[in-house]
Amino acid sequence: MFGLKKETKKKGLFDFDLEKDLEDPKKGEELVHKVDHRIQEIKDKLRSGANSEEFNDLGVLLHGYSSLHKVLIKTNKNKS
């Protein structure tokens, strides 16, 4: 059958770039600080007022960065 050969099982899983970056604790902390800074920038832009299109786009970005921040924090705690 397709995909059941022994050769495909030996290759291992795919690693994302973020996973490779998080192996180094210093780089992980640097990413956390970078994401914190971007979250603050987005919050400042939202507070200053923006038109409705920018407001919605910034809201989506804020949710994405917040989720990334939570993941980075959890992975850093697990590696410590």
Secondary structure, DSSP 8 states (H G I E B T S, - for coil): -TT-SHHHHHS-----HHHHHHTSHHHHHHHHHHHHHHHHHHHHHHHH---HHHHHHHHHHHHHHHHHHHHHHHHHHHH-
